[in-house]
Amino acid sequence: MSTIQEAMENPGKLKTKKPPAVKVIDIVVPSIKKVKLTAKKEDIDQTAADIRGYLAEIPIHMADLVGRMREIQSATLEEWLIRTDEFRKLEDEVLSHLNADGGPLLTAARQAYALAMVETLLADKKAVIETIKGGGKSRLPSLIKAGILEPTKEPKYDIVVKVYGDSYKVIGGRDFALKIAETLSDKASKAAKAAHDKYHDAVAGLKAQTTITVVELLARKPGKFFLEVPDVKDEEKFLPGGTILAESDGKAIQVVTAVGHFSRIMEEIKKAATFISIESLSQERLNLVKRLPEDAFRRIRILHAVLRRGLAAEFASQKPTVLAVPKKILVAADVQPATLH
């Protein structure tokens, strides 16, 4: 049917043709952006050379900085006062490298610092602990804070160093980690031996000053006596011990000097002129009639407990045939060895 005929048969209706379908093109044309050159070739080459130079020189530079700081720290008071400003500048220089932006340069600086710190460690237990964990007066970070050591409870496949009962994972490449672990372990061992030798030399010095034995002390003979007091450690408490040289006038006991874990509190007791009676050693707990200030009572109670613990250890370590304590001495001193602790 023609279009004219359709219009006559369907008046009032206008029929239009459908437009042809438009084909959609799904293509995104990216814009063209120009990327600038990082720098000129000669500038890149110079920077690369600077980086190589830094990586080569930072171990030597850091070793010099840390070594000079260790030298000043171990110097006499007079030299320390003269070189205080130099020490602060050395600290600032070290920190400027350790606080730089991240990346391989910072890693190199931290590893150089760690190696310098462990290689210059003296045979001193306190210095080893401060190098690992921090503390002391230095502003330099510990190896833990510097991200070189990480405390660990379950060492498995990593390179781990154990120092004074604590285990640490060494962060870094294998060669670096092995160097840190080996050097730190060696320095810690030497420091522990030095501390051991120093302690036992001091103990020998105290023993040389004794004029009476424990048996003679209990018999009320005046003089200086020596006691080794063991540490007491359990899940709830730690009672520090050590070695004590004390003096008796036949009635009361005072501290002369002490070495070991309790040396600080013993020094406090000595300076306060604290004393206890020989007779009170027979008492498990002190019963003081006169009321005393809390600090004074604390010092007396500590000295009392320390002496009883030392006497208990002395009696326990001796064979009956060696320590033949006459009964009258025990009665005179009112001490029963079996109840001492």
Secondary structure as UniProt FT lines:
FT   HELIX           3..9
FT   TURN            11..12
FT   HELIX           41..73
FT   HELIX           77..82
FT   HELIX           84..98
FT   HELIX           104..119
FT   HELIX           125..133
FT   TURN            143..147
FT   STRAND          149..151
FT   STRAND          160..163
FT   TURN            164..165
FT   STRAND          166..170
FT   HELIX           174..207
FT   TURN            208..209
FT   HELIX           214..218
FT   TURN            219..220
FT   STRAND          223..229
FT   STRAND          232..233
FT   STRAND          238..239
FT   STRAND          242..248
FT   STRAND          252..259
FT   TURN            261..262
FT   HELIX           263..271
FT   TURN            272..273
FT   STRAND          275..277
FT   HELIX           279..282
FT   HELIX           294..317
FT   TURN            320..322
FT   HELIX           327..333
FT   HELIX           337..339
//
